[in-house]
Amino acid sequence: MRAELFTPGGDGPVPEGWDAFVRDRRACVLWEAGLLEAAAWGSLRPVFAGLVREAGEPVAAFCGRLGVRPLALRFRPPGRAAVPGWFQVHVPNSFSPGRLYAPGLDTAGRRAATRAFEREVRRRLGTRCLGIVHLDADSSELPYLGGPLRWARATAPNTVLHNRWESMDAYFADLPRSRRRRLSALHRRVGGDPELVVESAVPVIDPVHASRLDQLTRMKHTGRPSRVVPLLPAYFERLNRSPGASYFAHRDRSSGRPVSFDLVLDAPGGWLTTVTGSDGGRDLYLDLYLREIDRLIATGVPAVELGPGMRRLKESFGATAVPRHAVAVPF
């Protein structure tokens, strides 16, 4: 097996068959070359992707970012290289693993494809890369990601809400009494707010205001808010044109501007939630979960992945925790 590493949006072309391969795997739209390119535009860390072929046919795809740690920009001499770092295998701007395999590959084949990608990363990035960290790995991946001189560690679990209700009334009835009262009241209050427009699974959002809300939200959850780089409006413009991406949102009725949103992506097992933003008021972040659950039930989608973090909050909505691991491969 041989791997071809490329930089989305860089000088080199996208390998032939990349988009066809990821679409055949029914991967979320963030895997497509145009979205990886837009993610790279707004990233402080270089984005790379790799396609592995066997006998000329694509059998695996990988993507991630070189986790270099940029020096403080104020004091960094022009042209000075960033501190070397680890290559983190994951889909940018998501909680999804950055690994796709052809369905016919068994454990040995997946191991061989993974090793081919790792060799190409080492060859291409050289001393800039200290090693590879495979993020967001579930337990079934450990047999081909792990091995001698590889370190596997448990990380924050993913949270998944499985659709097991016939209606929102049945969903609320399934919650503990105190939680039921609070969430059902919130659902009614936000839905009846005359100053808000509630949108479920709409294909388009205002790119500029979505960029702002995403940045404000991430700034609230970091100790270094000045280092938060916004997702560019161009990223949302491309998402707006991409089948398989939709938004749950609240808009201010008078101005039409979004005041909260959650990006939801189609995936083989249901939905993935990822980029989110809110102005922080009126419990809108919590209401977004309820709107997604409402739509999940109405359309029969089997499950929605809510990602790691805030585990207790997500479990209070009915989600369950799924173990995740990181596998480190030092060079």
C-alpha positions in Angstrom: 0.0 0.0 0.0 1.1 3.5 -0.8 -0.1 6.8 0.7 -0.3 10.2 -1.0 -0.2 13.2 1.4 -1.6 16.6 0.3 -2.4 20.0 1.8 -6.1 21.0 1.1 -6.0 24.3 -0.7 -2.2 24.1 -1.1 -0.1 24.0 -4.2 -0.5 20.4 -5.0 -3.7 18.9 -6.5 -6.3 16.8 -4.6 -5.6 13.1 -5.3 -7.8 11.7 -8.0 -10.7 9.8 -6.4 -10.6 11.6 -3.0 -14.2 13.0 -3.0 -15.6 9.9 -4.7 -14.0 7.7 -2.0 -15.3 9.7 1.0 -18.7 10.0 -0.6 -18.9 6.2 -1.1 -18.1 5.8 2.6 -21.1 8.2 3.3 -18.7 10.3 5.4 -19.9 13.6 6.7 -19.4 16.5 4.3 -16.5 17.9 6.2 -14.3 15.2 4.6 -14.8 16.7 1.1 -11.9 18.5 -0.4 -13.6 21.9 -0.6 -14.6 21.9 3.1 -11.1 20.7 4.2 -9.7 23.6 2.1 -12.0 26.1 3.8 -11.0 24.7 7.2 -7.4 25.1 6.4 -7.9 28.8 5.5 -8.9 29.6 9.1 -6.6 27.2 11.0 -3.4 28.2 12.8 -2.3 24.6 12.4 -1.5 23.1 9.0 -4.1 20.8 7.7 -3.1 17.6 5.8 -4.9 14.7 4.3 -3.8 11.4 2.9 -5.2 8.9 0.5 -3.9 5.3 0.6 -4.1 3.1 -2.5 -3.7 -0.6 -3.0 -3.1 -1.7 -6.6 -4.1 1.8 -7.7 -7.5 1.7 -5.9 -8.2 3.9 -2.9 -8.6 1.8 0.3 -8.3 4.4 3.1 -8.4 8.1 3.8 -7.0 10.2 6.7 -7.0 13.8 7.7 -5.8 16.0 10.5 -3.6 18.8 11.6 0.0 19.2 12.5 -0.4 20.2 16.1 2.5 22.6 16.1 2.5 25.1 18.9 2.9 28.6 17.3 5.1 30.9 19.3 3.6 34.1 20.6 3.0 36.1 17.4 4.0 39.4 19.0 7.5 38.1 19.7 8.0 35.6 16.9 10.8 36.7 14.4 9.6 36.8 10.8 10.2 33.5 9.1 10.9 31.6 12.3 9.5 28.0 12.2 6.9 27.0 14.7 7.8 24.6 17.5 7.6 21.0 16.2 4.5 19.1 17.3 2.4 16.0 16.9 0.2 15.2 13.9 -3.4 14.9 15.3 -5.6 12.6 13.2 -9.1 14.0 13.3 -11.6 15.8 11.1 -11.1 19.6 11.6 -13.9 21.4 13.3 -15.6 18.2 14.5 -15.4 15.4 17.1 -15.1 12.8 14.4 -12.2 10.4 13.8 -10.0 11.3 10.8 -9.9 7.8 9.4 -12.0 6.1 6.7 -11.5 2.6 5.4 -12.9 0.7 2.5 -15.5 -1.8 3.8 -13.6 -4.8 2.4 -10.5 -4.1 4.6 -10.2 -6.5 7.5 -8.1 -5.8 10.6 -4.8 -6.6 8.9 -5.7 -4.5 5.9 -6.7 -1.5 8.1 -3.4 -1.9 10.0 -1.4 -1.9 6.8 -3.3 1.2 5.4 -2.7 3.0 8.7 1.0 2.2 8.7 1.4 3.3 5.1 -0.2 6.7 6.0 2.0 7.0 9.1 5.2 6.3 7.0 4.2 9.0 4.5 3.6 11.6 7.3 7.0 10.9 8.7 8.7 11.1 5.3 6.8 14.3 4.2 6.9 16.3 7.5 10.3 15.2 8.7 11.5 16.8 11.9 8.5 19.1 12.2 6.5 16.1 13.3 7.3 14.4 16.6 4.7 11.6 16.0 1.1 10.9 15.3 -1.9 10.9 17.7 -5.0 9.1 16.4 -7.8 10.9 18.2 -11.4 9.9 18.7 -10.7 6.2 18.4 -13.4 3.8 19.7 -12.6 0.4 21.2 -13.1 -1.5 17.9 -10.2 0.5 16.3 -7.6 -0.4 18.9 -6.6 -3.8 17.3 -5.2 -2.0 14.2 -4.2 1.4 15.6 -2.4 0.0 18.6 0.8 -2.1 18.8 4.3 -2.2 20.2 5.7 1.2 21.2 2.2 2.7 20.8 0.4 4.3 23.7 -3.3 4.0 24.0 -5.1 6.2 26.6 -8.7 6.7 27.4 -10.0 10.2 26.6 -13.3 12.1 27.2 -16.1 9.8 26.0 -18.4 10.6 23.1 -22.0 11.1 24.0 -24.7 9.6 21.8 -28.4 10.0 22.0 -30.3 7.0 20.5 -33.8 7.6 19.2 -36.2 5.4 21.2 -39.3 7.5 21.4 -42.5 7.9 19.3 -43.1 11.6 20.1 -41.8 14.5 22.1 -44.4 13.8 24.7 -43.0 10.3 25.1 -39.5 11.8 25.3 -40.5 14.2 28.1 -42.3 11.4 29.9 -39.2 9.3 29.9 -37.2 12.0 31.8 -36.9 12.3 35.6 -39.8 14.4 36.9 -37.7 17.5 37.8 -35.9 17.4 34.5 -39.1 16.9 32.6 -40.7 19.9 34.1 -37.7 22.2 33.3 -37.1 21.0 29.8 -40.7 20.9 28.7 -41.2 24.4 30.1 -38.1 25.6 28.3 -39.3 24.0 25.0 -42.7 25.8 25.3 -41.2 29.1 26.4 -38.7 29.4 23.6 -41.1 28.1 21.0 -43.6 30.7 22.0 -41.2 33.6 22.3 -42.6 36.4 19.9 -39.1 37.8 19.5 -37.6 34.6 18.2 -37.9 32.5 15.0 -37.0 28.8 15.7 -35.5 27.0 12.7 -35.0 23.2 12.5 -32.8 21.5 9.9 -32.5 24.5 7.6 -29.8 24.3 4.9 -28.5 27.9 5.1 -27.3 30.3 7.8 -25.9 33.9 7.7 -22.1 33.2 7.3 -20.8 36.3 9.0 -23.0 36.0 12.0 -22.4 32.3 12.3 -18.7 33.0 12.3 -19.1 35.5 15.1 -21.3 33.3 17.3 -18.9 30.4 16.9 -16.0 32.5 17.9 -17.8 34.0 20.9 -18.7 30.6 22.2 -15.3 29.1 21.9 -13.8 32.2 23.6 -16.0 31.5 26.6 -14.5 28.0 26.9 -10.8 28.7 26.8 -8.3 30.3 29.1 -6.7 32.2 26.2 -9.6 33.9 24.3 -7.3 36.2 22.3 -5.9 33.1 20.5 -9.3 31.9 19.2 -9.3 32.2 15.5 -12.8 32.4 14.0 -14.1 30.0 11.4 -14.2 32.2 8.3 -17.5 33.1 6.7 -16.3 31.3 3.6 -16.4 28.1 5.6 -20.1 28.6 6.3 -20.7 29.7 2.7 -19.4 26.3 1.5 -21.5 24.5 4.1 -24.5 26.3 2.9 -24.0 24.8 -0.6 -23.3 21.3 0.7 -25.9 18.5 0.9 -25.6 16.7 4.2 -25.2 19.8 6.4 -28.0 21.7 8.1 -28.6 24.0 11.0 -30.8 24.2 14.1 -31.0 27.9 15.0 -32.8 30.7 16.7 -33.1 34.0 14.8 -34.0 37.4 16.2 -37.4 38.2 14.5 -36.8 41.9 14.0 -33.3 41.8 12.5 -33.3 38.3 11.1 -29.9 37.6 12.6 -29.1 34.2 14.2 -28.6 34.4 17.9 -27.8 30.7 18.4 -27.1 27.8 16.1 -25.9 24.2 15.9 -24.4 22.6 12.8 -25.7 19.1 12.2 -24.1 16.7 9.7 -25.5 13.5 8.1 -23.4 10.4 8.8 -23.9 6.6 8.4 -25.2 6.2 11.9 -27.5 9.2 12.0 -26.3 12.8 12.8 -23.2 14.4 14.1 -23.3 17.8 15.9 -20.2 19.9 15.8 -19.8 23.7 15.4 -22.1 25.6 17.7 -22.6 29.2 18.7 -24.8 31.3 21.0 -25.1 34.8 22.4 -25.4 33.2 25.8 -28.9 34.2 26.6 -32.3 32.7 27.2 -31.2 29.1 27.6 -31.0 28.9 23.8 -28.1 26.4 23.8 -30.3 23.9 25.8 -33.3 24.5 23.5 -31.1 23.5 20.5 -30.8 20.0 21.9 -34.6 19.8 22.3 -35.2 21.0 18.7 -32.7 18.3 17.5 -34.4 15.6 19.5 -37.8 16.7 18.2 -36.6 16.5 14.6 -34.8 13.2 15.3 -38.0 11.6 16.4 -40.1 13.1 13.6 -37.8 11.9 10.9 -36.8 8.6 12.4 -33.0 9.3 12.4 -31.6 6.5 14.6 -29.1 8.5 16.7 -27.2 11.8 17.1 -23.7 12.1 18.3 -23.3 15.1 20.7 -19.6 14.9 21.1 -17.4 14.9 24.2 -17.5 17.5 27.0 -20.4 18.5 29.3 -21.1 14.8 29.8 -23.5 15.2 32.7 -25.5 17.8 30.9 -25.9 15.7 27.8 -26.7 12.6 29.8 -29.5 14.6 31.4 -31.1 14.9 27.9 -30.9 11.1 27.5 -27.5 10.6 25.9 -25.2 7.8 26.8 -21.4 7.8 27.0 -19.3 5.8 24.5 -15.6 5.3 25.4 -13.0 7.0 23.2 -9.2 6.7 23.1 -6.2 8.4 21.8 -3.3 6.3 20.3 0.1 8.0 20.2 2.8 6.8 17.7 6.1 8.5 18.5 8.7 9.0 15.7 
